[in-house]
């Protein structure tokens, strides 16, 4: 019986290749696109049943995408799918994101940002460096706050569990308005005004799609409490950059923890901001590394490959992306 053909489009170190081969066993043949000259690349892509990819547009050229006529699955290592060139992929291909693979470390990062902002850690550290010892400076109780989570998937649920451990109420939004988790409120994007106006902390953990691009702008920021905290670990374009900067600059009790930026090296090859966020005292930033902890690449790769193996066995897979949400 012929083995299934899996093409890995990103560069993989030798020890990780062995790791991938152990997962596939005798069921599939792995090939690594980064090693191949042009002729072999084309041959490999024509025969590929599955692509395992990180950043497809940077790993497979536009002209090469037309070769994927025999491909049945594109499995992403990333949890987000907004970078996928949907219009250039044959419509019959199933695309699956690596949902929930990074949820636990990202939830910890969310918690760290909330605590750092509510306890003014960065500001007071800087004051100490200037010789100012302001022991009477007020911090905020986290216990009793309401945490609004926009996007109640793996990341949102993991964050909710940590927040509940600190005594916070959870107000959540997802696509269905239903959940099996214990929350104080569950709704859909139709309830955005309620969540933004009620929450002390708002966590953005929803995918970037047609419906969520620019979801938070000037109007939505004005719905929020004057001393609310906005945490974004999803995609920057869910929030209007100019609106957020001017709101922060004019509402110094309002705070933001930003892990996802508008211009990042992954997509644009560089990092820069259109506004001077880092001059503001009410912002903490991190370089989109909320998921990056020791061992996470092995763990996320295993989850993605487990999904591939389920697909090849004909079993139900997770993370299937709806093209209509993006095109």
C-alpha positions as CSV (number, residue, x, y, z in Angstrom):
1,X,0.0,0.0,0.0
2,X,1.4,3.4,-1.0
3,X,2.2,5.7,1.9
4,X,0.5,9.2,2.2
5,X,2.7,12.1,1.1
6,X,3.3,14.9,3.5
7,X,5.4,17.9,2.4
8,X,6.8,20.2,5.2
9,X,7.3,23.6,3.7
10,X,9.3,25.3,6.5
11,X,12.9,24.7,7.5
12,X,13.3,22.0,10.0
13,X,16.3,21.0,12.1
14,X,17.5,17.4,11.9
15,X,16.4,16.4,15.4
16,X,12.9,17.8,14.7
17,X,12.8,15.9,11.4
18,X,13.3,12.7,13.4
19,X,10.5,13.8,15.8
20,X,8.1,14.3,12.9
21,X,9.1,10.9,11.4
22,X,8.3,9.1,14.6
23,X,4.8,10.6,14.6
24,X,4.1,9.5,11.1
25,X,5.7,6.1,11.3
26,X,5.0,4.0,8.3
27,X,1.7,5.7,7.4
28,X,3.2,8.6,5.5
29,X,6.3,9.7,3.7
30,X,7.7,13.1,4.7
31,X,9.6,15.4,2.4
32,X,11.1,18.8,3.3
33,X,10.7,21.5,0.7
34,X,13.5,23.8,1.9
35,X,16.1,21.1,0.8
36,X,14.9,20.8,-2.8
37,X,16.0,22.4,-6.0
38,X,13.2,23.9,-8.2
39,X,12.5,20.8,-10.2
40,X,12.1,18.6,-7.2
41,X,10.1,21.2,-5.4
42,X,7.5,21.2,-8.2
43,X,7.4,17.4,-8.3
44,X,7.0,17.2,-4.5
45,X,4.2,19.8,-4.5
46,X,2.3,18.0,-7.3
47,X,2.4,14.8,-5.3
48,X,1.7,16.4,-1.9
49,X,-1.4,15.1,-0.1
50,X,-0.8,17.2,2.9
51,X,1.2,20.4,3.5
52,X,2.5,21.2,7.0
53,X,3.3,24.9,7.0
54,X,4.2,27.9,9.2
55,X,4.0,30.9,6.9
56,X,2.7,29.5,3.6
57,X,3.1,32.7,1.5
58,X,6.8,32.9,2.4
59,X,7.5,29.2,2.0
60,X,5.6,28.4,-1.2
61,X,5.6,30.9,-4.1
62,X,2.4,32.1,-5.8
63,X,3.1,30.1,-9.0
64,X,3.8,27.0,-6.9
65,X,0.4,27.1,-5.2
66,X,-1.2,26.2,-8.5
67,X,0.6,22.8,-8.3
68,X,-1.4,21.7,-5.3
69,X,-4.1,19.9,-7.3
70,X,-3.7,16.6,-5.4
71,X,-3.4,18.3,-2.0
72,X,-6.3,17.6,0.4
73,X,-5.1,19.3,3.6
74,X,-3.0,22.3,4.5
75,X,-2.2,22.0,8.2
76,X,-1.0,25.2,9.9
77,X,1.5,25.3,12.8
78,X,0.1,28.7,13.7
79,X,-3.2,29.2,15.5
80,X,-4.2,32.1,13.3
81,X,-5.1,31.7,9.6
82,X,-5.3,35.4,8.5
83,X,-2.0,35.0,6.5
84,X,-3.2,32.2,4.3
85,X,-3.5,33.1,0.6
86,X,-7.0,31.6,0.4
87,X,-7.8,32.9,-3.1
88,X,-4.7,31.1,-4.6
89,X,-5.5,27.7,-3.1
90,X,-7.7,25.2,-4.8
91,X,-11.2,25.3,-3.2
92,X,-11.2,21.6,-2.5
93,X,-8.3,21.8,0.0
94,X,-9.2,21.7,3.7
95,X,-7.3,24.2,5.8
96,X,-6.8,23.6,9.5
97,X,-5.3,26.0,12.0
98,X,-3.5,24.8,15.1
99,X,-6.2,25.9,17.5
100,X,-5.4,25.8,21.2
101,X,-1.8,24.7,20.8
102,X,-0.5,27.8,22.5
103,X,-3.4,28.5,24.9
104,X,-1.7,27.7,28.3
105,X,1.4,29.9,27.9
106,X,-0.6,32.7,26.3
107,X,-3.1,32.6,29.2
108,X,-0.2,33.0,31.6
109,X,1.1,36.0,29.6
110,X,-2.4,37.6,29.7
111,X,-2.4,37.2,33.5
112,X,1.1,38.7,33.7
113,X,0.0,41.8,31.7
114,X,-3.1,42.2,33.9
115,X,-1.2,42.0,37.1
116,X,1.6,44.2,35.9
117,X,-0.8,46.9,34.8
118,X,-3.1,46.7,37.8
119,X,-0.1,46.9,40.2
120,X,1.8,49.6,38.2
121,X,4.9,47.5,38.2
122,X,6.7,49.2,35.3
123,X,5.9,52.7,36.4
124,X,7.0,52.2,39.9
125,X,10.2,50.4,38.8
126,X,11.0,53.4,36.6
127,X,10.3,55.7,39.5
128,X,12.6,53.8,41.8
129,X,15.3,54.2,39.2
130,X,14.8,58.0,39.4
131,X,15.1,57.9,43.2
132,X,11.3,58.2,43.8
133,X,10.1,55.9,46.6
134,X,6.3,56.4,46.6
135,X,5.1,53.8,49.0
136,X,1.6,55.4,49.1
137,X,1.1,54.8,45.4
138,X,-2.2,52.9,45.0
139,X,-2.5,49.6,43.2
140,X,-5.7,48.0,42.2
141,X,-7.5,44.9,43.5
142,X,-7.8,42.3,40.9
143,X,-10.2,40.3,43.0
144,X,-13.8,41.3,42.2
145,X,-13.0,42.7,38.7
146,X,-15.0,41.6,35.7
147,X,-12.9,40.2,32.8
148,X,-14.4,40.4,29.3
149,X,-13.0,37.8,26.9
150,X,-13.6,38.5,23.3
151,X,-12.9,35.1,21.6
152,X,-13.7,32.2,24.0
153,X,-11.7,29.5,22.2
154,X,-8.7,27.7,23.7
155,X,-6.8,30.8,24.7
156,X,-9.9,32.6,26.1
157,X,-10.9,29.5,28.1
158,X,-7.4,29.0,29.5
159,X,-7.2,32.7,30.5
160,X,-10.7,32.6,32.1
161,X,-9.6,29.8,34.4
162,X,-6.6,31.8,35.6
163,X,-8.7,34.9,36.1
164,X,-11.3,33.0,38.0
165,X,-8.6,31.7,40.4
166,X,-8.0,35.4,41.3
167,X,-11.7,36.0,42.0
168,X,-12.6,37.7,38.8
169,X,-16.0,37.4,37.0
170,X,-15.9,36.2,33.4
171,X,-18.0,37.8,30.6
172,X,-17.3,36.0,27.4
173,X,-18.1,36.2,23.7
174,X,-17.8,33.5,21.0
175,X,-19.5,32.7,17.7
176,X,-22.3,30.5,19.1
177,X,-23.2,32.3,22.4
178,X,-22.9,28.9,24.2
179,X,-20.2,27.2,26.3
180,X,-19.7,24.4,28.7
181,X,-17.4,26.5,30.8
182,X,-18.6,28.1,34.0
183,X,-18.9,31.8,33.2
184,X,-21.0,34.7,34.4
185,X,-22.1,35.7,30.9
186,X,-21.7,34.2,27.5
187,X,-22.8,36.0,24.3
188,X,-21.8,36.8,20.7
189,X,-20.4,39.8,19.0
190,X,-23.9,41.2,19.1
191,X,-23.2,41.7,22.9
192,X,-19.9,43.6,22.3
193,X,-21.3,46.9,23.8
194,X,-22.3,45.1,27.0
195,X,-19.0,43.4,27.5
196,X,-16.9,46.5,26.8
197,X,-19.0,48.7,29.1
198,X,-19.1,46.2,31.9
199,X,-15.6,44.8,32.0
200,X,-12.7,46.1,34.0
201,X,-10.3,44.0,31.9
202,X,-10.9,43.2,28.2
203,X,-8.9,40.4,26.6
204,X,-8.8,40.1,22.8
205,X,-8.2,36.5,21.8
206,X,-10.4,36.2,18.8
207,X,-9.2,35.4,15.3
208,X,-8.6,38.1,12.7
209,X,-11.3,37.7,10.1
210,X,-13.5,39.9,7.9
211,X,-15.9,40.3,10.8
212,X,-13.2,41.2,13.4
213,X,-10.9,43.5,11.4
214,X,-11.2,46.9,13.0
215,X,-13.6,45.6,15.6
216,X,-12.4,47.9,18.3
217,X,-12.2,51.6,17.2
218,X,-12.8,55.0,18.7
219,X,-16.5,54.3,19.5
220,X,-15.8,51.0,21.1
221,X,-13.0,52.3,23.2
222,X,-15.3,55.1,24.5
223,X,-17.8,52.4,25.6
224,X,-15.2,51.1,28.0
225,X,-14.6,52.2,31.6
226,X,-12.2,55.1,32.0
227,X,-9.8,52.9,34.1
228,X,-10.3,49.7,32.1
229,X,-7.4,47.5,30.9
230,X,-7.3,46.3,27.3
231,X,-5.1,43.2,26.6
232,X,-4.4,42.1,23.0
233,X,-2.7,38.7,22.4
234,X,-4.5,38.0,19.1
235,X,-3.9,40.2,16.0
236,X,-3.2,43.9,16.0
237,X,-5.6,44.8,13.2
238,X,-8.6,43.8,15.4
239,X,-8.0,47.2,17.1
240,X,-7.6,50.5,15.2
241,X,-4.1,51.7,15.9
242,X,-4.7,55.4,15.8
243,X,-7.9,55.2,17.9
244,X,-6.1,53.2,20.6
245,X,-3.1,55.5,20.8
246,X,-5.2,58.7,21.1
247,X,-7.5,57.0,23.6
248,X,-4.5,56.0,25.8
249,X,-2.9,59.4,25.4
250,X,-6.1,61.2,26.5
251,X,-7.2,58.7,29.2
252,X,-4.2,58.0,31.4
253,X,-6.1,55.8,33.8
254,X,-7.0,53.6,30.8
255,X,-4.2,51.0,30.2
256,X,-3.2,48.5,27.5
257,X,-1.1,45.4,27.4
258,X,-0.1,44.8,23.7
259,X,1.5,41.6,22.5
260,X,0.3,41.8,18.9
261,X,1.5,44.8,16.8
262,X,0.4,46.3,13.5
263,X,3.7,46.0,11.6
264,X,5.7,42.9,12.7
265,X,8.6,41.0,11.1
266,X,6.6,37.8,10.5
267,X,4.4,39.6,8.0
268,X,6.3,42.8,7.0
269,X,9.9,41.9,7.7
270,X,10.3,44.6,10.3
271,X,8.8,46.1,13.5
272,X,7.6,49.6,13.7
273,X,4.7,51.6,15.1
274,X,2.9,54.5,13.5
275,X,2.4,56.2,16.9
276,X,4.8,56.6,19.9
277,X,3.1,54.0,22.2
278,X,6.3,53.6,24.2
279,X,6.3,57.1,25.4
280,X,3.0,56.5,27.2
281,X,3.0,55.6,30.9
282,X,-0.1,53.4,30.6
283,X,1.2,50.9,28.1
284,X,3.1,47.6,28.5
285,X,4.3,45.9,25.3
286,X,5.8,42.5,24.4
287,X,7.1,41.3,21.1
288,X,4.3,38.9,20.2
289,X,6.0,36.2,22.2
290,X,3.1,35.3,24.6
291,X,3.2,31.7,23.3
292,X,7.0,31.3,23.3
293,X,8.1,29.1,26.2
294,X,10.5,26.2,26.4
295,X,9.2,23.1,24.6
296,X,6.3,24.9,22.9
297,X,7.4,24.2,19.3
298,X,7.6,20.4,20.0
299,X,4.2,20.5,21.7
300,X,2.5,22.6,19.0
301,X,4.1,20.5,16.2
302,X,2.8,17.3,17.9
303,X,-0.7,18.7,18.0
304,X,-0.6,19.7,14.4
305,X,0.8,16.3,13.3
306,X,-1.8,14.5,15.4
307,X,-4.4,16.4,13.5
308,X,-2.8,15.4,10.2
309,X,-2.8,11.8,11.2
310,X,-6.5,11.9,12.1
311,X,-7.2,13.4,8.7
312,X,-5.3,10.6,6.9
313,X,-7.2,8.0,8.9
314,X,-10.5,9.6,7.9
315,X,-11.3,10.8,11.5
316,X,-12.7,14.2,12.4
317,X,-10.1,16.9,12.7
318,X,-10.0,20.2,14.7
319,X,-9.4,23.8,13.6
320,X,-11.0,23.6,10.2
321,X,-11.0,27.1,8.8
322,X,-14.0,28.6,7.0
323,X,-12.8,30.4,3.9
324,X,-15.8,32.6,3.8
325,X,-14.6,34.2,7.1
326,X,-11.5,35.5,5.3
327,X,-12.3,35.9,1.5
